[in-house]
Amino acid sequence: MALLKLNRLKTKAIRFFTRSYVNSKKPLQTSDLARNKNIRVLISRPNHRLGNQLLITPLIQEVKKEFPTSKIDLVVNGNLSSVLFSEDSHIGKIFNLPKKPFNNIFKYLAQSISLIFTNYDIAIAACDHSNSSKIFVKLSKAKLKIYNSESGSLQKPEHIAKRPVFNFKKFLNSSEDLSGYEYSKLSIKLTDEEIEKGKLLIKKLFNNNKKTLCIFTFATGAKCHSEAWWAQFYNALKDEFSDVNILEILPIENVSQINFQSTHFYSKDLREIASLIEGSDVFIGADSGMMHLAASTNTRTIGLFNTTNPKVYTPYGNTNESVDTNAVGVDEIIGIIKKQKT
């Protein structure tokens, strides 16, 4: 309890200082940011979680739209990024900071020093409420630094993936009307070979030509729905979609809220899991990194929310949507799935 209080005080103290960080003044010569120049960009999101790293992919896509020949470096935690961004040719150096800095202090310092001495045209905090994101932007040798939109506009989106895109575009053109802007969805950029592999995996698991509905029954903490809830939901799925394959994607913990009753798939290869989801017709799961992985494919994704705010984390784009399971019952969720029947 004492340690928790200490961490909260530390966070408040750091936030007090990062709150004073302001965006760079716009350059007098806009030719410095010409579309055809080899702009070098740093995106800062020092976080190790799967979902948080995937949530920066709309910002990456937006940078590529504005500066097609740019090279984008990333500041993240852990080693997931080398897998998630392996097929994006715009991604340059990835500063993989250790998840536990004090346990790997020399690696942390080496990566940090390397970043600090690298020159950038633009550095962007990919989460404007993340102190660490802002600190590395502050430390960088970037000509232009973007921390937030510095705008009280009602256009400012709530979604955590859209917000840094809004900040970036408002920095480039503060007068641009983004009220109806179509934000890029999450993307893992699967190759044709990976997509084909996903189809073959499903064929191997079921040996039929039926459509496939994926479920992910796990989530961390309170976001994880109970075994009783999942038992009711799974039985309803079986009854309503008897002509469809139901496949459970298992988490790294190799646990199941339905006690492994359904055909299931386990892998530590995130791109392999994404390819399998891509080969399916619908993915249903609670707010989690796996939900965001599903949303980064072209498969319809339905997020089950019971704790976190869907306006901030919903799997948007295409026909993706979120459901508040505190307000919506199992039968209604079945109806939502049937809106575009698998």
CORCOR-V22153 format. One record per helix or strand of 3 or more residues. SS is the DSSP state (a for helix, b for strand). FROM is the first residue (numbers start at 1). TO is the last residue. If there is no record, write none. Layout:
BEGIN
ss->SS from->FROM to->TO
ss->SS from->FROM to->TO
END
This chain:
BEGIN
ss->a from->2 to->18
ss->a from->30 to->33
ss->b from->40 to->44
ss->a from->50 to->54
ss->a from->57 to->66
ss->b from->71 to->77
ss->a from->81 to->84
ss->b from->91 to->97
ss->a from->101 to->103
ss->a from->105 to->116
ss->b from->119 to->125
ss->a from->131 to->139
ss->b from->141 to->146
ss->a from->160 to->172
ss->a from->192 to->206
ss->b from->212 to->216
ss->a from->221 to->223
ss->a from->227 to->240
ss->b from->245 to->249
ss->b from->263 to->265
ss->a from->270 to->278
ss->b from->282 to->286
ss->a from->289 to->295
ss->b from->300 to->305
ss->a from->310 to->313
ss->b from->321 to->324
ss->a from->330 to->338
END
